[in-house]
Amino acid sequence: MIERNIRTSEKFLLISYFFILLFMLFHDWISLGVLNDIDAVKSVNSQKGLIMTTFINSIQIVILICLILLFVGKRYPIWAKLWLIIHPACIFIGILISWWLPYFFGIGADEKAENYAMMFGDTHAFLPIRNGIQPNTIHVL
């Protein structure tokens, strides 16, 4: 049996991904008070669309968790290291394109502002409106 030396950083990474998975699974389906408005999200997106979005977003996180669990406490092969860097980087780029470029620079804001206002307009936000977009607290976190 191979002895595993599980680092604190690996534990933190796994715990973080489990919280992200919970967020992906439930934030469009279970009311979190002022942090989300599931009725508004459902008014803009079809049930089929929400199911597909939830599935696609969640399965990505499940794959990352499984990859970490496979090698936790052991030496990660280069392909696993690359996947654990490239995939989250792509998710981060998607977040930049979806929220932060429109918010800060107005890039794509015209296409997103109306839907974002409908889905997230009644949720808690602490940032000011810029370019017609106000990221809500749950998406900032």
C-alpha positions, 0 to 999 in steps of 0.5 A: 500500500502506498503511503499518502502524505496529504498536504494542507493545501490539498485538503484546502483545495478539496474543501474549496471544490466541495463548496463550489460543487454545492454552489453549482448544484443548488444556487439556481434551485434552492432559495438562499434568501437575498443571495439569489432569486430562483423565480427570476432565474427561472423566468429568464432560463428554461427548465431544460436550460437550467438543468443542462447548465447545472449539469455541465457546471457541476460535472466539471467540478466533480472531475476536478475533485475526482482528479485530486482524490486520485492523486491526493497525497501522491506525486501528481503526473504532469497531465494532472498538474496541467489539468488542475491549472488549465481547467480552473484558468478557463473557468476564471476566463469565463467568469471574466468574460461573463461578469468583470469585462462587462462590469468594468469595461462595458465589453458585452454589457449591452447583451448581458445587462437586461438579463442580469438585471432580471435575474439578479436585480432583487438580490443582495449586491454591494458593488455599484452599478457600472455599465448597466451591470451590478454583480450580486454578492453571491457571484462576487464570492 
